[in-house]
Amino acid sequence: MARPSPVTDAVRGLFLAHERHAWSLDELHESVRVSLGSADYSTVFRAVSSLEREGLIDRIELGDGKAHYEIRDEHHEHVRCDSCGRVAEVPGCVLDGASAGVRATTGFVVTSHQIVFTGLCAECASARTARL
């Protein structure tokens, strides 16, 4: 197997550092570009695709029209601030036990799901209250 490129190493390092919960491709590209001095967007995309195939990261949809990626770990849900876009992890699965109901009503065997809650983070909610 060929040695990963510096870009792949940098992308992997960003995920393993756990400094951020979910990364968009644009955010990964910018961080790698700053770190290495230059990085081609398509190379970052290929690195992310490779890490996803390896099972290190998962693609998640957060309702903002962009694909985001996070390190693979225990299943959990997400909440995204409608004002600033901040994303937080909701510990655990809020739908534990719902798969049986889905199967009973649709005949589908549920293999996965993604739920994104939206609202205002504490800072944005405080700022909105202060303006009122």
C-alpha positions in Angstrom: 0.0 0.0 0.0 1.3 3.4 -0.9 2.2 5.9 1.8 -0.5 8.5 2.3 0.1 12.0 1.0 0.9 14.9 3.3 -2.7 16.2 2.6 -4.2 12.8 3.7 -2.0 12.9 6.8 -3.1 16.4 7.6 -6.8 15.6 7.1 -6.5 12.5 9.2 -4.8 14.6 11.9 -7.6 17.1 12.0 -10.2 14.4 12.7 -8.0 12.6 15.2 -7.4 15.8 17.1 -11.1 16.0 18.1 -10.9 19.8 18.1 -14.1 20.1 16.1 -17.2 18.0 15.9 -18.1 18.2 12.2 -16.1 19.4 9.3 -17.3 20.6 5.9 -15.0 20.0 2.9 -14.4 23.8 2.7 -13.4 23.9 6.3 -11.0 21.0 5.9 -9.5 22.4 2.7 -8.9 25.8 4.4 -7.3 24.2 7.5 -5.1 21.9 5.4 -4.1 24.8 3.1 -3.1 26.9 6.0 -1.2 24.0 7.6 0.7 22.9 4.6 1.0 26.2 2.7 -1.0 24.8 -0.2 -3.5 22.0 -0.9 -5.7 21.2 -3.8 -9.4 21.0 -3.1 -9.7 17.7 -5.1 -6.9 16.2 -3.1 -8.7 17.0 0.2 -11.8 15.5 -1.3 -10.0 12.3 -2.2 -8.4 12.1 1.3 -11.9 12.5 2.9 -13.3 9.8 0.6 -10.5 7.5 1.5 -11.0 8.0 5.2 -14.7 7.4 4.8 -14.0 4.1 2.9 -11.6 3.1 5.7 -14.4 3.6 8.2 -12.5 6.3 10.2 -15.1 9.0 9.4 -18.8 9.3 8.6 -20.6 11.7 6.4 -23.5 13.6 8.0 -26.1 16.0 6.7 -26.8 18.9 8.9 -29.4 20.7 6.9 -27.2 23.5 5.6 -26.8 22.1 2.1 -23.2 20.9 2.7 -21.8 17.5 3.5 -20.0 17.3 6.8 -17.7 14.7 8.2 -17.0 13.5 11.7 -14.9 10.8 13.4 -16.8 7.6 13.6 -17.9 6.8 17.1 -21.1 5.9 19.0 -24.3 6.8 17.2 -25.7 10.2 18.2 -27.8 13.0 16.9 -26.9 16.6 16.2 -28.3 20.1 16.9 -27.4 23.1 14.7 -27.9 26.8 15.6 -30.1 28.6 13.0 -28.3 31.8 13.7 -24.5 31.1 13.8 -24.4 27.6 12.4 -22.7 26.0 15.5 -23.2 22.3 15.7 -23.3 20.2 18.9 -23.6 16.5 19.6 -26.8 15.2 21.2 -25.5 12.3 23.3 -27.0 9.0 22.6 -29.9 8.1 20.2 -33.2 9.8 20.8 -34.9 7.1 18.6 -33.9 4.0 20.5 -36.6 1.5 20.0 -38.3 3.4 17.1 -36.8 1.0 14.4 -39.4 -1.7 15.4 -42.2 0.8 14.8 -40.9 1.8 11.5 -40.6 -1.8 10.4 -44.1 -2.6 11.6 -45.6 0.3 9.7 -43.5 0.3 6.5 -41.9 -3.2 6.2 -38.5 -1.5 6.0 -35.6 -2.8 8.1 -33.9 0.3 9.4 -30.1 0.2 9.0 -29.3 3.8 10.0 -30.8 7.2 10.4 -29.8 10.9 10.9 -31.7 13.5 12.8 -30.7 17.1 13.1 -32.4 19.4 15.6 -32.3 23.1 14.9 -32.7 26.0 17.2 -30.6 28.7 18.8 -27.4 28.0 20.7 -27.2 29.6 24.2 -25.2 32.6 23.0 -27.5 33.4 20.1 -30.6 32.9 22.3 -29.1 35.3 24.9 -28.2 37.9 22.2 -31.8 37.6 20.8 -33.3 38.1 24.2 -31.1 41.1 24.9 -32.3 42.8 21.7 -36.0 42.4 22.7 
